[in-house]
Amino acid sequence: MHIGRVGAAAGVTLAALLAATAIGTTTVAAAPDSGVAATPVRGSAADGPGTRHVEYFSSPTAHPRHVEIPAAAPARLAAARTESARDGEVTPVVENGPSADRLDIVVVGDGYTEAELARFRVDAKEKWQDITGVEPYTTYQDLFNVWAVDAVSAESGVSGDPSRDVVRDTALGSSFWCGDIERLLCVDTDKVDSYAAEAPEADLVLVVANTAKYGGAGYNDVSSELGYDGIATVAGGNELSGQIAVHETGHSLGRLADEYTYADYGRYTGSEPGAANSTTYTAGQLADRQAKWYRWLGEPTPDGGTIGAYEGSGYYPQGLYRPSENSIMRTLGREFSTVGREAMIAGFYRHAKPLAGVTGTQRTLTRDDRATVAVPRLTGDARPIAPRWYLDGKEIGALRGESSVFVRQLGLDRNGRTHRLTATALDPTAAVRDPALRALLKASRTWAVRG
């Protein structure tokens, strides 16, 4: 499924998407059918002890809501890790380079028995394919590693599917009806941590539950020793669940705010939000102040129309503006706006590098050695990343674009003197205009060399 197109055809709103916004406003609410009163709470701070703040959605056509839930699974769902030899086994789904130079996504399954692990790996791969159907993931997929971690469950499926009285013994305690909200698919985050730790590195964690029932959750308050950006839960057998993960990473990687609104929020009167896609300024004020997305004003945007300042963002129908009419941060199945794409690419490069070292820098390279680097292969019409080589700070133009250089090509005298050989790479994309963000798109590696 190409999820960049499904929502446009179906007209599905962003209600199906998860993740906390960065504008300093928290909503604690429940689904209309849950029997729990919705309570907007503005300016709230951290969650209570042992809780997580999550965003969920009750249907593909309703706005998301936010709620605090226990971090651990209820006692009736608690399960010890199995003694299966395959429990915690790690399989590379996509491996594009060393974790130090790539953005690592860890996919953990829940509700898969040992006999179903092969299906979990298929589900994990399909969810990654869904994600890479959306730009800028499509162009930049070579920046990622994806690891599948087997979590062996005693029983197949998840609790709350098909009805709230169903209880299943699973590795992560995945459950619908969490906090009396049917579509909220929560997990025991400590158990997620323990499985994510099996992978070489985790920058983001995706929990794929063995269910086709619609639902999920976005945990963006995760604070663990692993240091990853967040957890998203999705239904492995539901065709819209990939959208949840895409929107979630708009918050965790792109640091983007939600762009949908609630009528009861009224007018925003706070300070300028930190998110790149939310502002208190009109288009004219953005231009005058050279603020936020002023560099993109009037430009066409992949989610339709042109970049401007459209009132209604960060849950507030008045007083906050978004860059475009209807991006994926507002409506399910849409594209990221131009502003969102810029933020996402920068987010990728906060974890990954445009140049990865293949040859180590620990020892001095001599005449018959060579220095080798790798750059990501960008898809479509993206301009390729071409390494540039410098000897003692001076570029060797003849080597531009080369990924491997022999020391003997440098023409060094055999006098025992040590020189510095440096490879640099800059992503030349025109999709990032902010100089502060463009600084993230460059990397280098230096070796000591001798003729």
N, C-alpha and C positions, 0 to 999 in steps of 0.2 A: 504494500500500500504506500503510495506517495502522499505522506501526510501534509505536505505543503499545499495540496489541492483539495483534500477531502472537505475541509470546513467551508471553503468558498462555494463548493457545490451544494453542501447540505445546509448552509446558513446557520451553523452551530455557533453559539456564543461562547465567550471565554469562561463561562461558568464552570466548564470542565477543567479548568486549569488551577494549578496549585503554586503557592510559594508566598513567602512573606515579603512585604514591600519595605523599602528602606526610608520611608518618609517620616518615621517616628510615630506612626499611628497604628494601633492594633485593634482589630475587631474580634470580639469574642461572641460567637453566635452559634445558632444551631439551625439545622434544616427545618423548613416550615412543617414537615411531617414528623418531626422528631418528638414533639411535645415539650421541647425545651425552649424557653423564651430567648429571643435574639436580643443581645445587649451590646450596642456599640460602646467601646471603651477607648477614648482618645487619649493619647499620650501615655499609655500604660508602659511599664518597663519590663523587667524580666519576668519569666514564668515563675510560678511557685516551686518549692522544693519537690524534686522528683516528677516534674511535669515537663511536657513539650508543647510548644505553640505550633499548631499545624493549620494548614489551609486545605479544605476539602470542597467537593462539589456534589450536590445531590442528584444532578442529572446533567446531560450534555447541553441543556438549554437554560440553565439557571446560573446566576452569578455565584462564585465561590463564597464560602463563609470561613471564618477563623474560629478556632476553639482551642482551649487548653485541655490536654489529656495526660494521663499517667505515662511516664516514660517506659515503665515496665508493663509486660502483659499481665492481665488479671491472673490471680492464682489458679483459676480453673483452666487457664491456657498455658501455664508454665510447663516447660518441657526441658529436660536435660539433653545435652548434646549426645547423640547416639555413639555407639562404639564401632560403627561401621568404618572400615578402613578408607572408604571413599568420602567420609564426612570431612569437609574442609579442603577437599582436593581442588586445585586451581587449574583451569584450562584457559589458554589464550584464545580469545575470540578474534581479536585484531591485535597484531604486535608490529608496531612501526618504528621501534627504537628503544633505547634505554629510558627507564622511567624518569631519570633526572632531566631528560630533554623532551618528554612527551606528557600530555595530559592523560592521566589514568582514570578510567571509569571502571568501577568494580560492580558487577552484577551478581547479586546473591538471590538464590531461589528459595521459596518457602512453600510448603505443602507438596513437595515432590518426594515420593518414596525413593528408595535406592533403585528400584526397577524403572523409575520414571526420569532418572537423571539425564538420559540422552535427550528426552523431550525438553527438559529444562534448558539444555544447551542450545537447542533449536530455538526455543522461545527467546533466550538471551540474544541470540544472533538476529532474530527478526526485530526485536525492539531496537537494536542498534541500527538496523537498516531503516526503520521508521524515522529515527532521529536524523540520520544522514540524508533523508529525503527533504530536509528543510535547510535553506541557506541561513547562515554561512557554514553550517556543518558539512554540506555537500562539498563545497570547495576545499574545506580545511580538514577533511576526515583523516588525512595522513598525519596530522598532529596528535592523534589519539592512540592510546592503547586501551583495549577493553578486555577485562579479565572476568571469567565466570567462576564463581566459587560455589561448589556443591554443598548445600546444607541438607542433610538427609533427614527427612521427616518420618515419623512412625506411621502417620496416616496421610492419605492423599487428599488434597483440597485444603480449604481454609475455613475457619469458624465463621458462622453467620451466612454461609452459602449452602442452600438457597434461602434459609430462614434463620432468624436470630437464635433459635433454640439449638441449632447444630453446633457442636463443639468437636474440633479435631485437634489431635496431638501433633503439632508441627514445630519445626526447629526454631522459628522466630516468633511464634505466637501470633501470626497474622490473623486479623479478625475484622469483619464488617460489624456494624452496629456498635462500633467503639463510641463510648460516651452517649449511647442511645441514638446514634446517627447511622442510619443504615449504610450509606455509601462511603463512610469514612473507614478506610482500610488502614488500620494502624498496626504497628509492630513493636516488639520489645527492642528499643534502640541499643541497649547494652549487648544484646545477643547479635544484633547487626554488626556492632563494633567488633565483636570477637571473630566473626567470619570475615569481615572486610580486612582484618589484620593478617589474614592468610595470604592475601595478594601481595605482589611486590611493592605496590604503593597505591594509595587511594586518594584521588582528588575529589571525586564525586562517587556516591553510592546509589545504585538503583536496585530496589527489591522487586523482583518479579514473582508474584503469587500465582499459584496454580489454580486459577479460576477464570471463568469467562464473564463473571458478574461485573457490571460497571462500577468503578470506584477507584479510590486511591487517596494519597495524602502527600503533602510536601512538608518536610521537616527542614526548616532553615535556621533553627536555633541550635543546631548540633554543636556541642563543644566537647571534644574528646581529645585524647592524647594523639589520635591519628591525624587530627588537623584537617580533615576533609571538609568541603564546603557545604554539604547538605545531603539529605536522604530523600528520595522520592519513592513511593510505593505505587505499583501499577499492577493491573490484572493481565497476566500473561496471555490469556485467551480472548481479550477484548480488543477490537480493532482500533479503538480511539485512545487506548492507554499510552501510546507513544506520544501523543499530544501533551499529556500531563508532564512527561519527562522534559519535553522541549520547553514548555512554558516555565517549568521549575528552574531550568538552567538559565533562563532569562534573568531570574533573580540571583541565583548563586554565582554564575559566571559573569553575566553582563551587569550585575548590580542594578538591574532595571526595576522600576516600580510597576505595579499594576496600573492599567489605564482605564479600567471600568469604574463605574460609580454606583452609589446607593443614594436614593432620594433623601433618606433621613440624615445624611451627613451634611447637607446644606452647603454653606460657604466656608472655604478654607481661609483661616486668618493667621496661620503660623508663619514661621520663617521659611526661607528658600529651601526646598528639599535637596537632599544630597544626590538623589538618583539622576542619571543623565537624561532621562526621558520625562521628567516632571518639573514644572517651573511655575512660579507665580507671575512671570513676565508675559506680556503679549508679544506678538511677533515684532512689532515696532520697537518695543523695549529690549528684546533680545538683540536686535540689530544695533541699537544705539549703545547698549552696554557691552556688546560683543560677548554675550553670555551663552552658556549651554550650547545649543545646536545652531547658533547663528550662522555658522559656515554652510549649513545645508538649506537655509531658508529659500523657498521657491524652487528647489530641486525636485525632480520626480522621485517617488519612493516605490520600492517593489511591492508594498502592500496596497498601492493604488493612490492616485492623486498626487499632491505635492506636499513638501514639508512646510509647515506653518506653525501656528499655535492654536490648537483646538481645545476649547474649554471643556473640562471634565477629565479628571485624572486622579489616581491615588485614592479612589472611593468618593471624592468630593465632586459633585456636579458643577460647582462654582468655585472660582478662585484659584484653581490649578489648571494648567494647560499641558497637553500632550503634543508630540511632534506631528502625528498623522491622524487621519480619520479613524482607521480601524486596523491596527496591527495585531500580531499574535499575543501581545500583552493585554489585549482587550477582548479579542474574539478567537475562539478555537478554529484552527485550520488556516489562519491567515499567515502571511509572511512577517518576519521582523521588518520594521521600518528601516530606512537608511540609518537613522540615529541608533536604532537597536542593533543593526548589523555592526556598526562601528564599535559599539560597546561589547558585543559578543566576541569579535575578533580580538579586541584588546584583552578580554577575559581569557581567551584561549592562550594568548601569549604570556599571561601572568603565570601560567603553569608550564607551558611548552616553549621551545626555542626554535627559531627559524634556521638554526645551524646546530647539528649534533656532532660531537667529536667521535670519530671511529678509532683514530690513533690516539693513544694515551699521551699525556704531557709530562709524565713523571720523569722521563729520562731524556737525555740529549740525543737528537737524531743525527746520524752521520750519513755520509755520501750515498750509501746504498739503501738507506731507509726512505720511506715516504710518509707524508702526512695526508691523511684521508678524512674527509668530513662528509656528512650527509645533510641534505636539505629536503624539506617536505615537498612532495609532488602535489601541486595544486591543480584542481580539475577545471574543466570548462574554459572560459576565456581569461582566466586569471593569468597575470604576467608571472613568468617563472622566477623563482628565487635563484640568483646567480652568485656563487661565492666569489669574493675578491681576495687577492693574496698580497701581503705586504712583507717586505724584507727590511728590517730595522726602520719601519715606519714609512717606507716608500713603496707605492704600489707597483707590482709587476704586471703591467697591462696585458702581456701575452698570456697570462694564466687566468684571466677573468673567466669565470664560468666553469673552471675545472674543479672536480671534486677530489682529485688525488694528485699530489705533486711529489716527485722524487727530489731529494735534497740535491742531487747532482745537477738538476735542471736550474739551480739557482746561480751557478757560475761562481761558487765561493772558492777563494784561495785556500790551499791546504797548509795554512799557517797555524792551525790549532785555535784560531780565534772563534769565539762563540757568538752567534748572531740570533736575532729574534725573527721567527717566521710566524706571521699572524694571518689567519683566515677570518673574514667577516662575512656576514650575510644580513641583508635587509629585505624584508618583504616590501615590494614596491607597490602594493595595492593602493588604488585610489579611494578605497572604501573607508580609510582611516585618515581624517584630516587634522584632527587635534594633535598638535606637536607633542603634548604630554603623553598621549596614547601611542603615537608613532615611535616614541623612545622604547616602547616594549617590543617593537617589531624587529629589533636588531640584536645580534649576538656575535660573539667572536671567540676564537680559541688561539692560544699562542704556544709555540714550541721553541725550545732552544735547539739550534742546529749548528753543525760544524762541518766544514768542507773536507 
